[in-house]
Structures are given as C-alpha cells and as structure tokens.
Amino acid sequence: YLLIFCGLATLSLWAQQPVKPIITSFGTVSSIPFATVDLDPNLEYKIIVDVMTGSDDKSSVFFSMNNVARMLNLHGLAGVPKERMHVVLAIHNAAVWSVLTDASYKERFGSTNPHTPLIKELVDNGVKVVVCGQSLIKQKITPDQLLEGIEVATSALTTITEYQLRGYAVLRF
C-alpha cells in the first residue's frame, strides 16, 4: 500500500495544470510546487530578449517567440505583477519574419502570419518590440510591411547594448 500511495503522490506532482497567467494565448507553463528557488515578486524585472531564431516552418509560431510568452508567464506564475515586468524584444536575423503584417507574410510564405496574435498580446501587455533595421534591409522589408506597434532600431546589436547599459538582463532566444 505504501508503494501505491507513493506512486500516486508522485504522479500528482507531475500532473500540474498548465497555465498562462499573462500571455493567455501562448507560452503555456506549469506550476512546480516542489521548487526550492523562486522569484521575488517585489523586484522590478528589466529584461531585453535577443530574439534571433526562426524556423523553416513558417506556418507556426517560432519557438523563440513562444519562449518570450513563456518567460512572461513564468514570472506571472511566480506572482510578479506585469507592471513590474519591463521587457524589450530585439528582433533580428531569422526571427525578423515574425513581425510582418499578414499580407506581407502571405506574399512571402503563402499563409497569414501566425505571430500576429502573439505580437498583439505582447504589445498589449507592455512589451516593447523592436526590430533590427539592418535585418530589414538585408531581407528587403520596408517599415510599412511591419505589424502595428513594432519599432525600428538602427540595429539589434545597438539596441541590446543600450538596454544592457541601462541595467536590463539579457536573454537570448
């Protein structure tokens, strides 16, 4: 009986319900009740994310972009209010396709942009989305082909160094 009880107790630990506390349409995370390290919800979290990876599969959200939603949801799960989350995305390289309008995306890849709802939800939750101007030039993308709410920087490199010098932690996806 003890073995059965221990087995059931272990299963219940792993059967946590997935949640999405901040970005409700993407970035599913799970509560870890046995975690011994957690976040301080009273801190201000200043994070710049170097988002550079895309995917050959242009019909679904890139792992890198979904990971941004996961990062926000993990902080929310730990009780950090979204008002204490100061997040900037520096989009470049193969991730640049994620910020195209549906029409521009469809013209290049044959389908609407699967990132459109995610980008809208990120921006609506206070995330600043900045795309690298160098990547735009290299990929022949014009500013009118970008989703609403996207800002253009001279480069991702200068955006990352600027925010890092302002005290932002740098993550790379």
Buried (B, 14 or more C-beta within 10 A) or exposed (E): EEEEEEEEEEEEEEEEEEBBBBBEEBBBBBEBEEEEEEBEEEEEBBBBBBBBBBBEEBEEBBEBBBBBBBBBBBBBBBEBEBEBBBBBBBBBBBBBBBBBBBEBBEEBBEEBBBBBEBBBBBBEBEBBBBBBBBBBEEBEBEEEBBBEBBBBBEBBBBBBBBBBEEEBEEBEB
